[in-house]
Amino acid sequence: MTDTFDKVANFTLDSRAQDFPDSTLKAAALMTLDTLGIAIGSGPMDAGRIARESALALYGAGEPRLSARMMFDGRRVSVAGAAYAAATQTDNLDGHDGYNPTKGHIGVAVIPALAALAETVDDFSGPEALAAVTIGYEVAGRAGISLHDTVSDYHTSGAWNALGVVSVAARLRGLSAEQMRQAMGIAEYHGPRSQMMREIANPTMLHDGSGWGALVGVTSTVLAEKGFTGAPAITIEAEDVAQHWQDLGQFWQMEHQYVKPYPICRWAHAAIDATRALIREHNLTHQDISAIHVNTFRESACLFQGMPDDTSKAQYSLPFAVATMAAHGRIGVEHITGAGLSDPLVASIVERVTVAETARHSDRFPECRIADVSLTLADGRVLDSGDVHARGGPEAPMDQDEVVGKFMEFATPSLGADRAGAIRDATLELTETGSKFSDLGALLYDAPDQP
């Protein structure tokens, strides 16, 4: 084993929940809550339904100790299938958290994996659940940075969040360091190195590959448990990535995730926020605006243009998102699904939106997601936003009340206020000594009551 892997193994398998900073565990609870909100809100969508039906058809559990109920569904499949279904479902409502340096998302795979794995092990404490979540974020985040730093293509989150899932599974299931090393190697080898910009150019239910990342991570862990071997994970063990792991257990990436105010690709958020700020500052309505011009970074400028005809395109469309904000002052699930996709008001505003890449914004990506917007008004005035950073990250954070409010907005329509409120309370109480994951788990698996 290399020194770097030893560091990762010690951090993953031997660290104690009480050794983690309170601020880190609190952040883990908020990110867990935020991810659960998107998992719930995405439940009725086609991608989630198809993922659950496919898991039932393809990933049944032959061993009772490796079976798990699917989240907010209740039907039992393999633990890998349950993680896959929930991660795919969550991935298809683009409102989950992310981390700028990875250019991707972690909780979307780690939280579904935690919920599935919890079905296969003895109950554990709330702080231990948050420690496992934190470990998943810290390992996945560094694996993602390592991958981006060493390859030319831009791969989806599934390529590297699979390793974070292995770390969660290895800790909860009590793997040895050697077993975990093999599992990491298997997961990296089979992780979905899918090309992100292909999905940006042609938005579909593939999204960010995180469902396959969760499936591969859990499957790799079970394979290693049974003795299967894998080549060392070079995103951990290669010499040229060692610097990305030096601060493990010292710098807490967990505390630097961003929360999305809107269920839209993060690359569009700076333009949305700039538009929102100008409208609010000048007390405008859509009737006052004759043109909207967005200057943004290259990846953002590549987002889908025109009026989308399905929710995947809507979630990956900058002009549509900006137009929806101008039309309605907010962006919710109802705007990116169903009748929202043929909203004539939004369609009329989309025609007034132009987008251009600007070098100064591109130069700051991925560390920053910055855009500026100019509104040309019907009276001829031009209003400029100046450079605006997307809300929700360390640069412009959302406070706990805002994150909780977002959770309730996404969870209540499917579950009702009582069950959504109970999940909210049980998640936030995971930080407390004496809490148990089962207090939350009891609320996570049953299907929503039918109206």
N, C-alpha and C positions, 0 to 999 in steps of 0.2 A: 504494500500500500504506500501511496505517496503521503508526504506531510500534509498536503491540502486535503486529501480524503480523510486522513486521521482527524483533522480539524472538523470536517463536516460530520463525520461519524460521532465524534465526542459531543458536538453541539446537538445533533439530532437525537441520539440515543441516551445520553447521560445527563443532559442539562435538566434542572428541576424548575417547575413552574414558579416556585417562590424566588428563584434567582432572576427572573425576567423583570424588567422595570414595570412599575404599575402603569405608567403611561403607555407602554407597549401593549400590555394586556387590554387596557381600555380601548386602544386603537383597534386591536384584534376583534373585540366585541362589536365595535361600530361597523367594521368591514364585514363581519359575519352577518350582522343585521341588514346591512345594505344589500349584500348578495342574496340573502333570503328573500328580501322584498322583490328583487328582480326574478328570482326563481318562481315566486308565487305569481307575479304579474304576467309572466310568460307562459304559465300553465295552459291557458285556453288557446294559445296560438298554434297554428298548424305544425310548425317545426317541433314544438314540444310534444304534441300529440303523436306525431309520427315517430319521434325518438322513443317514446315510451312503448308504443305498439311494437316497434322493431326490437327493442330490448326484450320484450316479452316473447317475441317470436324467435329470436336468435340467441339470447344470452340467459337461458334458464340455468338454474343452479342444480348441479348434480349432487353436491355435498351440502347438507343442511347448515354446517358451520360457515359456509361461504355464500350464503344467501342473504338478501337484504330487500326490504320493501323500497319501492321507488317513492321519492319525495312527493307529497301531495297527490298521491295516486293510490298507494296502499298495496298494490300487487307485488308479489315477491318474484325476484329474478336473481341472477348472480350478483355478487357484490360489485364486480366490474361493470355489469350491465346497469345496475342502479346508479353508479357514479356517472357512467356514460349518458344515461337518459337525462339526469338532472343537469349535468354540465352542458349538454347540447341544447336543452330547453333554455337554460339561462343565457347561453351564448347568443341565442337568437332574439333577445331583447337587449339592445346595446345600451344598457343603463348601468352595468356593473363597474366596479372600481378598476383602476389601472395604475401603472407606475411608469412615469415618463421615460427613465433610462432604458427600460425593456421594450418600449414601443408596444406594450401589450398588457395583458390582464392575468391575474393570478387567482383571485378569489373564486372566479367562475369555475375553476377546476378543483381547488382545494376544499371549498365548503361542501360541494356535492360529494367529494370523496370522503370527507370526515363523516357526513351523515350516513353514507353507505357503510363505511367501516365500523361505525359505532354499533351497527346491527350484528357484527360478527365477534365482538369482544365483550368482556365484562364492563359494567358501567364504570365511568371515570369522572373525576371532579370537573367542575366548571373551569377553574384555573388550568387544569391539565388540558382541557379542550382548547382553550385559548393559546396555551403554549404550543400545542400541535399545529394550530392554525398559523401561529407566528413562524414556526419552523418551516412550514410549507411555503410561506411567503418569502422568507429569507433565502431559502435554497433555490426556489424557482426564480426569484429575481436575479440572483447572481448567475444562475445558469443561462438566463436569457441574455444578460449583458455579455457573458462570455461567448455565447453563440454569435451574437451580432458583431462582436469584435473580431471574429476569426473566419467568417464566411462572407462571400460577396452578395448572396441573395438575402432577401428580407423574408424570414419565415414567420409563420403565425405563432401565436402563443402556445398552441398545443405542442409545438416542437420542444419547448423547454419547461412548460408547466407540468409536464409528465414527471419530471424529476422532483418537483415539489410534492406531487402526489405520492411518489415513492417514499419521500422522507416522512410524510404523515403516516402512511401505511406501515412503514418499518417501525416507527415509534409505537404506534398503537398495538401492533401485532407482535411486538417483542422480538424482532429480527436481530441477529447478531450483526456486527459490523461487516463481516465477510459476506453474509447474505445480502445486506443492504448494498454493498459494493456491486455484487452481481446484478441486483435489481436495477441499480442506477445504469449499469452498462446495457442491460436489456432495454430499458425504457428509452435511453438516448438513441440506441440503434434503431428501434422501431417507432420512435416518436414521429408524428406527422410533420415532416419538413415541407409543409405546404406553402406555396408562394403567396404572401399577403397581397401583393399588388395585383395579382390575377383576380382575386376576389373583389378588390376595390374597383377594378375595371368592369367586372361582371358580377354585381352583388347577387348572392344566392343564400340558401340556408347553410352553406358551408361556414360562413362567418369566420371566426378566428381559430378554428381547429381545436377548440378546447374540449369538446366532447371526446374526441379521439385522444387528446392528451390525458384526460381522466381515465379512459378505458385502458390505455397503454400503461399508465402508472400503476393502477391497481393490478392489472394482469401480470405485469413484470414482477411485482412483489410476490404474488402467489407462485409464479414460476420459480423464483429464487428460493422461496420457502421449501419447495419440493425438490430443490437441487439443481435446477437449470442454471447454466452459467452464461455470462455475457462479457463482452470486451469492456475494459474500463471506460467510463464516461469521460471523454476528452474535454468536455466543457467544465469538468471539475479537476481532472488529473493532468492535463497537458501543462507543460511549463509556461507557455505563453499566456495562460489565463490565471495563473496563480495570484496575480495582484488583485483580481476581482474578489478573491475569497479572504484576503488578509484581515478585513475588518468584520468578519462574521462574528456575531455576538458582541460587537462593540458599537457599530453603526446599525441602527434598527430601521431597515427599509419599511417595516410594518408601519411606522409612523409617518411615512412620506408618500402614501398612496393618495390618489385623487378619487373623489366621489363625483359622479356625473349628475348635474342637475337635470339633464334631459336624456331620454333613451335614444340617443343619436351618437354616431361615431365621434369620438373625442376630437378628432381633427377639425370638426365643424364648430366646436364650442366657442372658440375665441370670436369667430364671426357672429355667432348667435348672440353672445354676450355684448359685443360691441353694438350690434343693432338694438338690442334690448336697452342698453344704457342711453343711447341717443333718443330713442322713443320716449323713455321715461323722463329724461332730463328736459326735453323740449315739449313734453305733453302732446305727442303726435298720435295720430291714428294712421291706418294704412291709406286713408284717402288723401293724406297730406304728402305722400311719398310717390314721386314719379319714377325714380330709379334708385337702385342700390348697387354699389360697386364694392367688392370685397378684394382686398390684397391679403394674400395668405402664403403659407409655405407650400412647397412643391407637392408633398403627399396630399395635403388638403385640397389643393387645386385639382387633383386627379379624381376627387370624389364625383359620384354620379351627377350628371347635369340633366336638367329638364324635370318634367313631372313624372314621378315614379308610378309604376303600375302594380307594385307589390311591396310588402313591408320591408323586405331585404334591401331593395333599392332606396326606399324612404329613409332607412336608418343610415345609409351610406351616401346621402345626398346633402351637399352643402346648400345649394340654392333653395331646395325644398324646405330645409330646416330654417333658414333665414326668413323665407317667405311665411312659414307657419308662425314664427315669432312675431313678425310684423302684422299678421292677420289677427292672431288670437292672444298675443301677450304671454303665451306659455306653450310648451310642447309636452303632451301626454300621450299615453298609449292610444287614445282615441284618434289622435291626429296621424299616427303612422300605420294604422290598420283600418280595415273596413271602409266606411264612407269618407274617412279622412284622406284617402288616396285619390279621391275624385272631387275634392273640395274646390268648387269653381273660384272662390275668392283666392285661395292659395295659388291655384293655377295661374290666375291673372297676375299675381305678384311675382311668381317664378319668372315670368317673361320679362320682368324689369330688373332681374338680378344678373350681374356679370361678375366673373371671378378671374383673377390674375395671380400668378406666382410673383412673389417679391423676394429678392435675394436676401435682404436682411432678416426676413422671417424664416426662410429656408436654412440660413446659416445657424440659427438657434435651435433647430429641431435635431434630436428629440428631447433635449433638455427642457425646451419651452414649446408651448403651442400658442403662438401669437398671431393675431391678424389685426388689420385696421379696416374700417368701413367708412364709406362716404355715402350720405343720403342726399340725393337731389330732390328738392321739394317742389311742389306744384307752383309755388310762387317764385321759383328760380333760385332760391337760396341753396347753398351746398353746406352740409354739416359734416365735419370730419371727427371721427372718434379718437384719433390717435391710436397708438399701439395698445392693444388690450390682450391680457393673458386670460385664458380660460379659467372660469371659477371652479372651485372644488378641490384644488390641490394645495400644496404647502404655500404657494405664492398668494392664493386668495381662497383660504379654506372655508368650508361650510362648518358651522358649529354643530354640536350634538343635537340640538333641537331641530335644526334643518335636516339632518340625516334621518332622525326619527320621523319627522314629518313626511319626508320622501318615502320611507318604508311604509307608513300607513297609507299613503296615496296609492302605492302600487299593490299592497296586500289586501286592503279592505274590500275592493270590488269582488275578488274571488272568494275570500274567506269570511267576510263579515267583520265588523269592528271588534267583537268579543274575542274571536280566535286570533285575529291579527294583533290585538292588544296583548293577549297572553304570550304570543311569540315574542313580541317586543320586550316585554318585561322579563321573560325567562332568558332571553339572549343577553340583555344588559346585566342581569344578575349572575352571569357566568363568572364575573370578576370576583365574586364574593366567596370567601372561605366557607366551606360547607355546602356549596351548591354542587349539583350533579348534572352531568350532561343529559341524563334521562329526563330531567325536569323540562328541558327543551325538546328532547327527542320525542316525548309523548305527543307533541303538537305538530310534528313535521311530516308524518307519513300518511295519515288518513286523507282520502280524497276530500275536496270541498263538498259541503252539503249541496245537493241539487235544489235549485229554486222550485 
